[in-house]
Amino acid sequence: MGAKVTFTGVEDPEAHITAFHTQMMLSGGSDVVYCKLFMSMLAGVALDWLVSLPNEHITSFNQFSTLFREQYIVNRTPPPISYDLFDVRQYQGKSLKEFLNRFGVQVVKLHTKEEAMTVHAFTKRVLPEPFSESLIRCCPKTFCEIRRRAVAHIVVKDLITEKRGSIGPV
């Protein structure tokens, strides 16, 4: 297994279980191995909680993960909602690339299939400049299309900047 991630009782239990499952998918193992490895990742109050359970109380990893989730549900990060995309904006002086990356992270977190709203949120929050004007002239249908067009715009802009810099003063 890769880097050992310890759960102390204050982290998001869903994030911890997701990270654990990802590591276990890479290395495999039986239900017993899952339980033993998961127990080895608990520390502090979380380990105290585990020790407080009655002997032979845990019979499967599914049951163990359910108990774990219930115990630490208060630490769970609220799931993002689609409208959170409207909170991501391009700030003055920040690049289109930086905004595209931050916006893309939110899209991934949302697991949204609402392409129209994703496109709308992006076009509303990108700074007015030639790229955003191109989105208005020819409205994209998907975020993938926005990403392709933005990357092409960034490459062209970088090439122009490079060319201007290489000309130098006359």
C-alpha angles and dihedrals in degrees: 000000000000126000112343111241113203123212113209100176101267101076128090106277093208092054090048094050091046091052090046093050090049091054092045092051087060096048103027125205144161128280090264091052090049091053094046094047092045091051090052089058095059121096139167115359091358090058090046089054091051092049090050092061115101116261114273089010092128112069102164141012090246090058091043093053091047091052090046093051092048092049095051101030091120089066093055115122110236110252114255118251127217093253090062085082088073089061091064111085140165109249126214110272093019120114127247087239092057092048092046090053095049092045091048091054090056092048090053092048091051097050084208125174092188096111095168092056092044091052091046093050092050095048091048094051103041115097117256106262136120092291095053089045089055089054090054093048094048110020113212119229098210141027088241088061090049090050093050092048093045092051090050089049092049092050092050092046091050091049091050091048090048092048092049090049093051094052093064126183118327 
